[in-house]
Amino acid sequence: GAAGPELPLQRPWSPPAGEAQPTGNDVPLDHERIIGDIAARLPMATSAAAACHSVADVLGRHTRAMVAVLLRVHDRLRCMAATGSWHVFSSLPAGTGVIGRVYASGRAEIITDVEKDPDYLPLGPDVAVEICTPITNPSGQPIGVLNLEWAAPIDADRWAVTVGQIADLLGDRIAQLNGPPAESRSEKLLRHAVALTSATSEEELMAEAVDAARDVSGLSAGVFISSGAGGRTAGRPAALPGELESRIFARLADAGPVILAELVSLAHRQGACYTLGESGHPVLPGYDVLVEAGARTLIAVPVGPSPTGGALVVADERLLRPDPTVVNLMELLAAQTWACLDRLHSLAKLHEQAISDPLTGLRHHGPFGERIAAATPDRTALLAIDVDGFKNVNDTYGHEVGDRVLVRLARAMEGALRHGDELYRVGGDEFVAVVEVLRPEEALGVAERLARAARKIGQTISVGVAVQHDGESAKETLRRADTALYEVKRQGRDGVRLAAP
């Protein structure tokens, strides 16, 4: 089907007074006259868009077909002009619909039964014929598509020749006008906004925001500065970063959290700002680190609320005068970035709540099962932990006190674990630690540290230790750790024991 922006519905063509009204679907005019009218109009067009409108206008006066002229702009076929249809597609991915197929193949098509075409996108009822022809540049490369659809039978073969000749004329004129129009800044912003909403991690989102800021602003370097963790940079440099961007990242990496926090604070205190690219003027304190890196033009916009938000900064070595409308687009980009970042934070919080024990904050059964399923045999030890006398605590002091004991014990054991060790709550007063070790004695040492941490808060635990062997399932390893745990219980509790192989 055709594609294009919504345009005012044009009145059907009517012949001059005294001429016979057409009885078929097409005005009975010579096809050569149609081609001649278009050939006369195209030289007056001063842009590719104007050329497309000239073609649509002439065709709209000579035929009742739905007409659409589409050109490739970035990664989509964008409608530049249309007539005869109340509803049109503003743009479509280059491989979508009949027009996408014709564009990709570079071959014209006549379709006389659109309902049987799997790629047809309907724009109106009862379409009888569709003729779709690629628009090519002088070297034969497709740059767009000319598409016509009729509601009644026509001389399709004759029209196919005419549409092909018109497409050739249009392609030549567009080439003379330096090709299809470039993507506008607002179109770039829209494309990047879609990419931002598709980001699945904070790092990916910030990198996309930096890419978008460069693209929309036209400046060569960008950075996302976050005030989190005392101030840090985020957003990777470009795949092949320019010298300025590399220098900016290096300077910010050396600047430290105080300078980064000041840059974020500046953006939030004064709002979006930009330089006029004029040399010899004093630099606002805070931005001097960017000027020292070689920046001569800057645009800085706040991202999110203060103090949790950040700043999006783009810069260039050239002395430029940014258009204020570009700064407005940067503010829209910053707003979209924060909305997407806030969504990622909310999803991460919900995910953490879903996989964590609400009382102690420790991971529970689901994540534990995933962790032990990925265990490395002969290098992973499971420590089965049981709180001694916990039932008596609940029976004597109540469950509220028991809950406080569990929380304190969880914090104490977490503090005793090494970096990379993981602690899970798998039952009421049952915990399991997963630790990576080189030998069984190392696992016993970790278990002793947990027992000592429990004693320091006035509680004791029993711990059974088992190292997973090659060919042994994690379930069997945990069963051996449990067996060792109960052996500790039988021998008086408050101790650790290594399970038998």
N, C-alpha and C positions, 0 to 999 in steps of 0.2 A: 504494500500500500504506500500511498504518498506520505510525506512528513513535512511539517512546517509550522510556523507560529500562527496563532489565531489572528486572522485578518478579517476586516469587515467583509460581509457577504456582498459580492458584486452583483449588480443587476444582469440578468441574462441579456445577451446581445439581441438587438431587434433591427431588422433591415429598415432602411429609409422608407418614408412614405411612398406608396406607389409600387414598392417591390413586393413580390409574393412572399407570404410567410413560409418558412421552411416546414416541410412535412416530416422530415427525418430527424435524426439526432444532431446532424451537422448543418451548419449554414452552407448553402450551395455556392461556395466561393472556390475559385481556382487555388490550388495548393501553392502554385507559384506566387500568387499574390501574397499569401501568408508569409512565405519565405522572403519575398521582397520587402514587405512591411518591417519584418524583423531586421533584415539586413540594413534597412535605412535607419532604424532606431538605435541599433547597437553602437555605432560610432559616437553617438551623443552621450552615451553612458560614461560617467567619470569614475565609477567604482565597480567592483565585481557585483556588489549588491544591486546597484542601479541596473547593471546589465541583466541580471536575473529578473528584476522587476519588469524590464522592457519586454522580455520574452513572455512572461506570464501575462502581461497586460494585452499584448497582441493576440496571443492564443485565446485568452478569455473573451475577446471580441469576436473571434471567428469560429469558436466551437463551444459546445456546452459541456465539454469534458472537465473533470476536476484536474487541475494542473498544479504541479509542484516542482520547484527547482531546488535541488539540494546540493550543497558543496561540502567537501571534507574540511572540517575545522578541528584541529587536534585529533582526537580519536573518535569523533562522531560525525555523522552526516547531518548537517544543520540546514533547516529550511530557510532559504533566502527570499523566496517569493512563492505565492500560491494564489489560486483563484478557483471559484466554482465549488468550494466545499465549506460547509459551516464549521466543521471540525478538522483540524490538522495536527500532526505531531510536530512539536517544536524541533526536536532532534531525535536521532536514533543511533545506537551503536552501529559502527560501520558494517557489521555482519548480520543485521537484523532485517527481516522482511524481504520482499521481492527486490526493493531498491538496494538493500545490502548485498543480496546475491548478485545482482547485475553489476554493482560497483566492484565487487570482488573479482568477478569473472571478466569484466570488461566487454561483455557481449550483450547486445540488445535482446529483449524478449517480448513476444506477443503472447498474452495469456487470454484465452477465450472462455475459460471455465475457472474463475478465481476460487470457487468453493473447493475445488479439488487440489489447489496449490497449498502445500503445507506451510509456506512462508508468508502467505497473503495476510496483510493486516487491514481489516475493513475500515473504511472511512465513511461509507454510506451504503444504503440498501441497494440490492439489485444491480450490481456492477456487472456489465456484460463483457467488457473488453478492457484490458490494461496493456498499455505499451510503455515499456521502460527502457531507456537508452542511456548508456554512460556518456558523461561529458568528459572529454579528454583534452590534455594540453597538446601542443604541436608535436611532442615526442611520443604521443600515444598513451601516456599514463593517465588513468582515470583520476579526475579531480572532483567529480560529482555525478549527479544523476538527473535526468529530465524524465518526469513520470506523468502520464495522462491516463485517466480512467473515464470510460463512458458508461452510461446507463442503458444504452440500446446498441444494437449491432451497427457496425460501421465498415467501411472498406479498410480493414486492418492493414493489409499489405501496402496500400497507398499511403496511409497515415504513418506507417513505420518508416517509409522512405523520407517523408516530410520531417518527422520528429528527429530522425538521424541527421538530416541536413541542418536543422535548427540547432541541435546539440553541437555540431561541428562549428557553426558560426559563433555560438556562445563560448565554446572552449577557446577559440582563437582570440575573441575579444577579452576574455578574462586573463589570458596569457599576456596580452598587451598591457593590461592593467596590473601586472605583477602578481597574478595568481589569486587564489581565494583569499578572503580577508583573514587577518591574524586573529587569534583568540583574544577577546577583550579581557580586561582585568576582572570585570565582574563575572565573566564566564570562567576564568581561571579560579576565582574564589569559589564559585559553585562546585566546580570539579573537585577542588581540594576539600571542601566541606563534606562531600560524600566520602572521600578517603579518610577524613578524620573520624567520621562515625563508624568506619570499619576497623579502626585500630583496636587491637586486642590487648595491648599492654601500654603502660605509661611511657616506656621508652619509645615504642613505635609511634605513639601519639605525638610526643614532643618532636621526634624527628620529622614527622609529616608536617607539623606546624612550622618548623623551620624551613622546610622545602617550600611550603605554601607561601610563607612570608617573602622569601627570595623571589619567587615566581610572580607574585602579585605586585610587589614593590618595584621589581626590576633592578634591585640592588644586589650586589654580588655575594655578600656574606650575611649569615644569620646565626642567632644563638637564642636559646630559651634559657632564661635564668630563673631558678626557683629559690624561694627563701626557705624551703624545707631543710631540716637538719643543719640549721645555722647558715645556710647559703650554699648553693651548689649549682653547677651548670648542668644542663641536660640538653638532649638533642644533638645527635652526632653531626660532624661536619659532612659536607657533601661527599659522594663516593669519590670524586676527584676534587677535593677542596682547593680553592684558589689560595694564593699566598696570604691575602688579608684574613680570610676565615681561619686558616691555620694559625696565624699570629694571634688572632683574637682568642681562640681557644687556649693557646699556650699562655697568654697573659692572664686570662681568667683563672686558669688552673693554678697559676702562681700567686694570684692576688689574695686568696684566702677568703674565708666566709664573711669577714667584716665588710670587705669591698663589695662582694656579691650581694649581701643584704642591703647595702647602701644603694646599689643600682636598682634593686627591686623597690626599695622605699621611695626613691626618686620618682619612678614611674607611677607609683600609687599616689604620691603626694601631689604631683603636678598634672597627672593624667597623660594622655598621648601627647607627644611632642616630636618635633623634627628640626633639623638644621637647614639653613639656607645654602650650605655648601660654600660659605664665604670664609676666606682665610684671614688671619691676622686679628681675630677676635678672641676674647677670653673664653675658656672652656669651663662649663659648670662642673664644680667638684663632684667626682663620682664617675663622670663620663671620660675623665682624663685618661683612664686606663685603656679605653677603646681608641682614643685619639693617639695615644702612644703606640698602639699596635698598627697605626696607619690609617684609621678611619677619617675620612674627610666629610662624609655625609652620613647622617644617622636618622633613623626613625625608631622611636621606642614607645610601646604601648603596654599598659598594665594588663595582666591576665588574672581574672578572678578577684575576689575580695582581699583586702589587706587584713591581717598579715599572712594569711595562708596561701595567697596567690603567688604570682611570679611576674616576669616581664619578658616580652618578646621584642628583640632588638635586631634590626637589619642595618647594614652599613655598606659603604662603598669607598674605594680609594679616590674616586673621581669627585670633583666639586660640582654637585648637582643641586637643583632646586626642586624638591619633591612637590608634586601636586597635592594640595590638601585633600582632594577626593581620594587619593591613594591612601592617605593616613586614615580616612574614614573606613576604607575597605580593610585596612589592617586592624582597626578596632573591631569590626565585624568578625574578622578571623580570630582575634583574641577571645571574643565572646563565645564563638563556636568551640574553640579549643578548650576553654574552661568548662563548658557544658559537657563535653565529651570526657574531660579529665574527671569531673565530679561523678559522672556516670560510672567510670572505671573504678573509682574509689568506693562507690556504693556497692557495686557488684563484688569487689574484693572483700568488703566487709561482710556482705551476705554470705559469700562463699566460706569465709573464715568461721562465721557463726554456724554454718551448716555442718562443718567438719570438726568443730571443737566442742568439748565438754563445757556447757554453760556455767558450771560451778567453778572449775579450776582453770579453765581456759586451755587445758591440754588437748591435744588431738585425741580422737577416740577410735572406735573399732574400724570404721571405714578406711581412714588414712593409714592406720596400723597395718591392715591387711595389704594395702598397696605397697607399703614400705618393705614389709618382710618378703613380699613376692619378688622384689627387686634385690634381695640380699645377695651378697657375694659369699659362696661357700668357703669355709675355713678362714674367713675374714670378718664374719658378722656374728656377734654374740647377742643372745636374748636374755635379759635379766627379768625374771618374774618376781614381782614385789607384792607383799601383802602386809597391811598395817596390823601390828600386834594389838590384840585386845580392843579392836575398834567397836565390836558389838557392845562391850561393857560401857564404852564412852557414850554411845547412843542411848543405851538403856538407863544409864545413871544420870546423864546431863541433858539428854534430849538431842534430837536431830540437828537443831540449829547449832549447838556446840560442836556436834560431829562434823557438820559442814565446814565450820571454821578450822577444825583440826586438819581436814583434808586439804583445804586451801593453803594453810601454812606449810603443811608437809610437801605439797606440790611445789611451792616456791623454793623451799629448802633443797629439795632434790634437784630441781632445775639448776640451782646455783652450784651444785656439786658436780654436775656433768661437764664434760669437756666440750669444746667447740665441735659441732658436727654430730654429737650424741643426741638422741631424741627420746623423749619421755611421753608415754601415752597412758591415759586412764581407760581401762578396759572393763571395769566393773565398779561396784560400790566402793570398796576399799582395795581394789586390785589395780596395779600399775604394771607396765612393761617398759623397760628401757631397751633401745636398740643401739648398740655401739659397734664401731668398727675397730678391730684389734688385730695384732700380728700374732699373738699367742694367748692361750687361755689365762695365764697368770695376769695379763693386762686387764682382762674382763673382771677377774676377781678383785683387782685393785679398784676398779670403778665401783663395784658393788660395795666394797668397804667404805669408800668415800660417801656413798648414799646412806649407809647405815650410820656413819658418824654425823652426817648432816641432820638425820632424824633425831639422834640423841641430843643434839644441841638445842632442840626446841622441845625437849621433854617427851619425845615419842620414840618408839622402837619399831623396826621393820624386820621382816625375814625375807631373804633374797636367795633365789635359786638361779644359777648361771649355767647356760649351755651354749657352746659354740657350734654353729651349723656346719655339718660335714658335707663333703662333696657327695651329691646324689641323695641327700636327705631333704625332705620337704620342710618348709618353715613350720608347718603344723606339728611335725614330729619333733623338731628342735624345741618348740615351745612346750610340748608335752614333757620332754626331758627336764626343761627348766622348772616346770611345775612340780615334777617329782622331787627334784632337789630342794625346792622351796618347802614342801611338806616334810621332808627329812629334817630341815632346820626347825620347823614347828615342833616336831616330835622330840627334838633334843633341847627344847627350852626356849626357842625363839631368839630374836635379837641376834642374828648372825647371817652369814653367807655360806653357800656351799656350791661347789662345781659339780655339775651333773656328770654321771658316767657316760662314756661314749655309747 
